Amino acid sequence: MGSAAPSASTFLKLLLQNIDVLAWPVVSLVYPLYASVRAIETKSHVDDKQWLTYWILYSMLTLFEISFAKLIQWIPIWIYAKLIFTSWLVIPYFSGAAYVYEQYVRPLFLNPHTTINIWYVPGKKDVFTKPDDVLTAAELYIQENGTDAFEKLINNSRADKNITSGYSIYDEGYRY
C-alpha cells in the first residue's frame, strides 16, 4: 500500500508538469475537429462561422510560431499562454475566435489601406477614370460634332493607313 501512494502522486506530478503537452492537441485539434464536423452537419451558420474563424486564427498562430520559432523558444511561458489563448478561442461560450476575427483580422483584409504590403507591387492606374481618356474624348467629340463627323474621322484615319508613302526602297530619296 505504501508504494501505491507515491506512484499515484508521481503520476499526478508528471501529469501536471506536462499538461501543456497533453492538453494542447486536445484543445487545439481534437475538440475543434469534432466541433467542426458537428457544425457542418447542422443547418445553423453561426457555428460554421465560429469554427471557420477558429481555423483561420489557428493557421495564423501556426504561421506566427513557424516564423518566429527562434524568438519564441526564449519565452518560457509561451506554451502556457498559447494554451490559454487557444482555449479562449475554442470555447464557444467566450466566442473568442469570432471576437478576434471581427476586431483584428477582418479589418486588415477588408481595408487594404491599413495593411502593410510587404511585396511592393505598384498600383495600376485606372486610365479609364481620367477625364482625358480615349472613351471620354470620343464621347466629347460626338457631343460637339455629332456621330457623322466621328464616323468620318474614323474612316479618314483608316484611309490614311492604307495610303503608302509613295517611295520605293529603290528610290534615291528613300531613307531607312
Disulfide bonds with the S-S distance in Angstrom:
none
